[in-house]
Amino acid sequence: MPAHSPTSPAQWTAYNLPSGRAISAAADEAIKASRAAADRLGRVMVVVTAAAVRDVLTGCDHAAGFDAAHAELAANPDGALRATGRYWTAAGEERTFADAVGAEEAGVGLFDMSEWTAYLDDSTADAWRPLVADLPDRDGRPAYRLDLARAATLPLD
């Protein structure tokens, strides 16, 4: 037996733990809190995504009208979603941010959006998945059509 191993029960080191019931309750509480946090994060990031589309198309003029009803999100290699700059009007017409506001503004807008859409991944899918329709893969990765009007109605709390 190695020198550091106690050879008799009297030499064994013990430590105190909370009761099994207390440990189980704490674990359940932590899991519920983690799931609630992921759900809230997903909801908030979907609302932020809808707001970001509006901001790109209006130059951040929140009183201005815009025509986007749906926006395309595609999965990155790590599974997080990103906006592609493709969107659809309420009439179903497909457009791009670049066509609407120019390439430079569209690029800046997509860059800014990526800070938020990166939180839309498998861990937050319960919040965003009901708001999307599957699209054909984009560059071999899943792509989705986000319903912006429904996204905008999600609660922030």
C-alpha positions as CSV (number, residue, x, y, z in Angstrom):
1,M,0.0,0.0,0.0
2,P,1.4,3.5,-0.8
3,A,2.7,5.5,2.1
4,H,0.1,8.2,1.9
5,S,-2.9,5.7,2.2
6,P,-4.3,5.2,5.6
7,T,-4.1,1.6,6.7
8,S,-7.0,1.5,9.2
9,P,-10.4,3.2,9.5
10,A,-9.1,5.3,12.5
11,Q,-6.7,7.0,10.1
12,W,-9.2,7.7,7.4
13,T,-10.0,11.4,6.8
14,A,-13.6,12.3,6.6
15,Y,-15.4,15.5,5.8
16,N,-18.9,16.7,6.4
17,L,-21.4,17.0,3.6
18,P,-24.9,18.4,3.6
19,S,-27.6,15.7,3.7
20,G,-28.4,13.9,0.6
21,R,-31.8,15.7,0.5
22,A,-30.1,19.1,0.7
23,I,-27.7,18.2,-2.0
24,S,-30.5,16.9,-4.3
25,A,-32.6,20.0,-3.7
26,A,-29.6,22.3,-4.4
27,A,-28.8,20.4,-7.6
28,D,-32.4,20.6,-8.7
29,E,-32.6,24.3,-8.0
30,A,-29.3,25.0,-9.9
31,I,-30.5,23.0,-12.9
32,K,-33.8,24.9,-13.0
33,A,-32.0,28.2,-12.7
34,S,-29.6,27.3,-15.5
35,R,-32.5,26.3,-17.8
36,A,-34.4,29.5,-16.9
37,A,-31.3,31.6,-17.6
38,A,-30.7,29.9,-21.0
39,D,-34.4,30.4,-21.9
40,R,-34.2,34.1,-21.0
41,L,-31.0,34.5,-22.8
42,G,-32.5,33.0,-25.9
43,R,-35.6,35.1,-25.7
44,V,-33.7,38.3,-25.2
45,M,-31.2,37.6,-28.0
46,V,-34.1,36.9,-30.4
47,V,-35.7,40.2,-29.6
48,V,-32.3,41.9,-30.0
49,T,-31.9,40.2,-33.4
50,A,-35.3,41.6,-34.5
51,A,-34.2,45.0,-33.3
52,A,-30.9,44.7,-35.1
53,V,-32.7,44.0,-38.4
54,R,-34.8,47.1,-37.9
55,D,-31.7,49.1,-37.0
56,V,-29.8,48.0,-40.1
57,L,-32.8,48.8,-42.4
58,T,-33.6,52.1,-40.8
59,G,-30.2,53.4,-39.9
60,C,-31.2,53.1,-36.2
61,D,-34.2,55.4,-36.7
62,H,-36.7,53.5,-34.5
63,A,-39.6,55.6,-35.8
64,A,-38.9,54.8,-39.4
65,G,-40.8,52.1,-41.3
66,F,-39.1,49.0,-42.6
67,D,-40.2,46.1,-44.7
68,A,-38.6,43.0,-43.1
69,A,-40.9,40.2,-41.9
70,H,-38.3,37.4,-41.8
71,A,-34.5,37.2,-41.6
72,E,-32.2,34.3,-42.5
73,L,-29.9,32.9,-39.8
74,A,-27.3,30.3,-40.5
75,A,-25.3,28.1,-38.2
76,N,-21.6,28.7,-37.8
77,P,-19.2,25.7,-37.5
78,D,-19.6,25.9,-33.7
79,G,-23.4,25.8,-33.9
80,A,-24.0,29.4,-33.0
81,L,-26.3,31.3,-35.4
82,R,-25.4,34.3,-37.5
83,A,-27.4,36.7,-39.7
84,T,-26.6,36.3,-43.4
85,G,-28.1,39.7,-44.5
86,R,-30.9,38.0,-46.4
87,Y,-34.5,38.8,-45.5
88,W,-38.0,38.6,-46.7
89,T,-40.8,41.3,-46.8
90,A,-44.3,40.6,-45.7
91,A,-45.2,40.1,-49.3
92,G,-42.6,37.3,-49.5
93,E,-40.1,39.2,-51.6
94,E,-36.5,38.1,-50.9
95,R,-34.0,40.9,-50.4
96,T,-30.6,41.6,-48.8
97,F,-29.4,44.2,-46.4
98,A,-26.8,45.3,-49.0
99,D,-29.5,45.9,-51.6
100,A,-31.5,47.9,-49.1
101,V,-28.8,50.0,-47.4
102,G,-25.6,49.4,-49.3
103,A,-22.8,47.0,-48.8
104,E,-20.9,49.0,-46.2
105,E,-23.8,49.7,-44.0
106,A,-25.0,46.1,-44.4
107,G,-21.5,44.8,-43.5
108,V,-21.4,47.0,-40.3
109,G,-24.9,45.9,-39.4
110,L,-24.1,42.2,-39.8
111,F,-20.9,42.6,-37.8
112,D,-22.8,44.3,-35.0
113,M,-25.6,41.6,-35.1
114,S,-23.0,38.8,-34.8
115,E,-22.3,39.9,-31.2
116,W,-25.9,39.0,-30.3
117,T,-26.8,36.1,-32.6
118,A,-23.8,34.1,-31.4
119,Y,-25.9,33.5,-28.2
120,L,-28.5,31.7,-30.4
121,D,-27.2,28.1,-30.3
122,D,-28.1,24.7,-29.0
123,S,-28.2,25.9,-25.4
124,T,-30.9,28.5,-26.2
125,A,-32.7,26.6,-28.9
126,D,-35.9,26.2,-26.8
127,A,-36.4,29.9,-27.1
128,W,-35.6,30.5,-30.8
129,R,-36.5,27.2,-32.5
130,P,-40.3,27.8,-32.3
131,L,-39.8,31.1,-34.2
132,V,-37.9,29.7,-37.2
133,A,-38.7,27.7,-40.3
134,D,-36.0,25.4,-41.7
135,L,-34.3,26.6,-44.9
136,P,-32.0,24.7,-47.2
137,D,-28.5,24.4,-45.8
138,R,-26.3,27.4,-46.3
139,D,-22.7,26.4,-47.1
140,G,-23.4,22.9,-45.8
141,R,-24.8,24.2,-42.5
142,P,-28.3,24.5,-41.2
143,A,-30.2,27.7,-42.0
144,Y,-33.4,29.2,-40.7
145,R,-36.0,31.8,-41.5
146,L,-36.7,33.8,-38.3
147,D,-40.2,35.3,-37.9
148,L,-39.3,38.8,-36.9
149,A,-42.8,39.9,-35.8
150,R,-43.1,36.9,-33.5
151,A,-39.6,37.5,-32.2
152,A,-40.4,41.1,-31.3
153,T,-43.3,39.9,-29.1
154,L,-41.2,37.8,-26.7
155,P,-40.9,39.0,-23.1
156,L,-37.6,40.3,-22.0
157,D,-38.0,39.0,-18.4
